[in-house]
């Protein structure tokens, strides 16, 4: 069974793909891994879902900020 946190992560990953359509999924996951290590000192294998959600949310906020600065 997929938890609500996992559902939200998947939903937000789709949103990230829409925010950065030129980024391949592997690149996105690698970047999230780097952010996870920076924020929580854990790689993708070890990070808890709640923390990964925070990483995804941070990256989405950064992408939205960049887009608003360009517009």
C-alpha positions as semicolon CSV with decimal commas, in nm:
position;residue;x (nm);y (nm);z (nm)
1;X;0,000;0,000;0,000
2;X;0,127;0,345;-0,089
3;X;0,126;0,590;0,199
4;X;-0,011;0,944;0,174
5;X;0,345;1,079;0,192
6;X;0,454;0,852;-0,095
7;X;0,150;0,960;-0,297
8;X;0,245;1,323;-0,243
9;X;0,606;1,259;-0,345
10;X;0,491;1,095;-0,669
11;X;0,247;1,379;-0,737
12;X;0,515;1,639;-0,679
13;X;0,768;1,450;-0,894
14;X;0,521;1,480;-1,182
15;X;0,492;1,851;-1,106
16;X;0,871;1,886;-1,111
17;X;0,879;1,722;-1,453
18;X;0,633;1,986;-1,575
19;X;0,838;2,269;-1,421
20;X;1,159;2,144;-1,586
21;X;1,059;1,955;-1,903
22;X;1,415;1,953;-2,039
23;X;1,545;1,761;-1,737
24;X;1,547;1,383;-1,770
25;X;1,405;1,178;-1,481
26;X;1,747;1,038;-1,396
27;X;1,890;1,389;-1,378
28;X;1,603;1,495;-1,155
29;X;1,658;1,201;-0,920
30;X;2,032;1,270;-0,908
31;X;1,967;1,633;-0,821
32;X;1,719;1,535;-0,550
33;X;1,983;1,298;-0,415
34;X;2,235;1,582;-0,392
35;X;1,979;1,804;-0,219
36;X;1,894;1,525;0,025
37;X;2,259;1,486;0,114
38;X;2,289;1,862;0,159
39;X;1,975;1,898;0,369
40;X;1,978;1,576;0,573
41;X;2,321;1,418;0,516
42;X;2,147;1,110;0,373
43;X;2,147;0,972;0,021
44;X;1,835;0,860;-0,164
45;X;1,872;0,506;-0,030
46;X;1,866;0,616;0,333
47;X;1,641;0,921;0,337
48;X;1,302;0,889;0,504
49;X;0,994;0,966;0,295
50;X;0,899;1,270;0,504
51;X;1,244;1,418;0,450
52;X;1,240;1,333;0,079
53;X;0,911;1,517;0,049
54;X;1,076;1,824;0,201
55;X;1,360;1,792;-0,052
56;X;1,111;1,771;-0,341
57;X;0,919;2,070;-0,208
58;X;1,239;2,273;-0,176
59;X;1,341;2,193;-0,532
60;X;0,994;2,283;-0,663
61;X;1,008;2,616;-0,479
62;X;1,351;2,688;-0,628
63;X;1,228;2,611;-0,979
64;X;0,921;2,831;-0,936
65;X;1,140;3,114;-0,804
66;X;1,372;3,088;-1,104
67;X;1,077;3,096;-1,343
68;X;0,929;3,402;-1,174
69;X;1,267;3,579;-1,193
70;X;1,286;3,513;-1,568
71;X;0,933;3,634;-1,640
